[in-house]
Amino acid sequence: MADKVRKNEGEWRAQLSPDEYRIARQKGTERAFTGKYHDHHDDGVYRCVCCDEPLFGSDTKFESGSGWPSFFQPIDAASVATETDTTHGMRRVEVVCSRCDAHLGHVFEDGPRPSGLRYCINSASLHFEKKAK
């Protein structure tokens, strides 16, 4: 992982679209089945929309039926961090980018093997780099 990325709120707002800012910087979410990557099947790498950190490979993406892109593991465990999220009357595990602290989504223990995890990630927190042919 590269050095920590730190920007002020004005810099993040200038870089990101309003939806990207609301989700990645203000811990928002997108409605199920509306994100551009929930039904996306190209080969490549999903990167953090804020700092370009490689987060998830297409080879770990699976159809969870949740309406959000789901992955069973990150490219590198050090590229994501988790935090306890008790908002909305629930106790969940939030997933953030380790490099810039962007909110990515949540992780649940109902995923497929080998990890048994489901990283349920907002499309607006990602951008996709298609694998070169």
N, C-alpha and C positions, 0 to 999 in steps of 0.2 A: 504494500500500500504506500502511496506517495504521502507527502507531508499533509498535515491537517489543513483544510481550506476554511478560512474564516472571512466572512464578508458582513457588512452591515445590512440592515433591512432594505435600505435604498438600493444597494448594489444587487441584492437578490431580486427585488421587484423589477429592476431594469433588465435583468438577464432572463427572467422566467415569464411565461404567460400568466394571466391572473389565476387560472385553474392550477397550473403547476405550482405557483407560489402558495395558494391556499392549501394545497395538499402536502407538498414537500416541506414547506417552511412553517405552516400553521397547523400541522397534524390533522388535515382534513381527510376526506375520502371521496371517491367517485361512486356513483350509483352502480350497482351490479349490472353486468352485461353492457356497459356503456363505454368502457375504456378501449383504446385502440389495440391493445395487445391481448385482451381476454380470449380471442379466437384467432390468434396469430401463430403461424406454423413455419416460418422461415428459419433457416439455420443461421446462427450467429450468437451475438452477445448482447445482453440487456445491461445497459450502463446507467449510472445515476444521472438524472437530468440536471442536477446541480453542479456536479464536479467531474463527471465523466468516468468515475471509478467503475471498473468491470464488476458486476454484481452476480448475475445469473447467466448460465449458458442455456441455449435452446435445448440441449440434450438432457436437461433436468426439469424441463417444463412438462406439465401434465394437465389433463382435463379434470378438474376437481368438481365441476358443476356449480361452483360458488359464484361465478360471474366475474371473477378477477383472475388475472394471470397467476398461476400457481406453480411453484417450483419445490422440489424435494431437498435441494441443498444449494448454497451459494457456490460460486466459483472458488472462493477462498474464504474460509470461516472468519478470517480477520477483516474481510471487507464489510461485514455487517456486525452490528451490535444489537443487543436486546435490552429493553427497559420494561418495567412493570407499568401497565396502563389500566387505571381504574375509572376511566371516564365512562359515561353512559350507563352507570350502575353495573358494570361488568368488570371482571378481572381478566385481562388479556396480556399477551406478551407482544409489545410493540417491536418492530424491526426498523432500525435506522442505519443509514450509511455511516460507516466508521470514519470516513474521511471528512465529511462535511456536516454530519448530524441530520441529514434530510430524513424526514418521515417517509418510510417506504410502504408500510402496511403492518401486518401482524403474522405471527407464526403459531401454528396449532399442531397438536400431536396426533393428527388423524391422516397423515400422508402415507404415500406408498413406501415400500422398501427401496433402497436400503436404509434410509434415515428414519422413516416413520413420521417425517415432518411435512407440513404444508405451509410454505411461505406464501401467504396470500398478499400480493403486492399491487399497489395502484399503478395503472398504466401511466398516469400523469407524473409519476416519480421516476419514470424510466425513459430512455431513448434506446433505439435498437441499432446495432451495427451488424449489417448482413455479412455473412461469411463470404470471403472472396472466393471466386471459382477458379 
